[in-house]
């Protein structure tokens, strides 16, 4: 059985929209199974509040595949033949909200820290963990390049990873709608952004792209990179994990930081009460 021949309608109770209209569970009792699958693979714990999001995204996916039931789909992704579709399911259920210069004070802080870095130390190495569609690593590259911390020849000094192949493809392309780049300061736009084929879009400059290595990585799996990193950005990612998972991740991040290196988390996140070996510096910033 291949995904091209997948017809979950063999277990169908009608479409999700029909089930919803009839007062039935549009997820056919599969929400808990989906939640457990996502947790076991990606460490993400879906709450009951995400039920409608799961329904909407799986409905769109089933429609794209030609229709069928949620039950049949969930059964299929757990078979050896459904492994690639399981990856797709994790992809579509993973929230990828980001923006240029999001939580901008982090970039100001990093610039101040690096301004005190001796020239003999060489260019910094930074990891954007959970980079989504690329706005965060491109912001890092702009800031560091603009202030002379990264130059041509600094290829791959920023590592950007995400579990989603879909958003990574967008990130590598580096093309964004004009309204998406509005947070980028005008002087940086002139240097690092250029016109795209679509007049309503802009593209990141090739020089900026050279500074970043994009790669797929499941934070719950093996980490092939050895580091060390001067800074790790994992912002608004751990909010989806439970405390044991957050603690494990914080400890793994600590091991990959240089002594004196920094971990940046989202402003809605905290490492309080977790064991990690990092020192609190200011809200959402920790130092090894």
Buried (B, 14 or more C-beta within 10 A) or exposed (E): EEEEEBBBBEBBBBBBEEBBEEEBBBBBEBBEBBBEBBBEBBBBBBEEEBBEEBBEBBBEBBEEBEBBBBBBBBBBBEEEEBEEBBBBBBBBBBBBEBBBBBBEEBBEBBBEBBEEBEEEEEBBBBBBBBBBBBBBBBBBBBBBBBBEBBEEEBEEBBBBBBBBEBBBEBBBBBBBEBEBBEEBBEEBBEBBBEEBEEEEBBBBBEBBBBBBBBEEBBBBEEBEBEBBBBBBBBBBBBBBBEEEBBBBBBBBBBEBBBEEBBBBBBBEBBBEEBEBEBEEBEEBBBBB
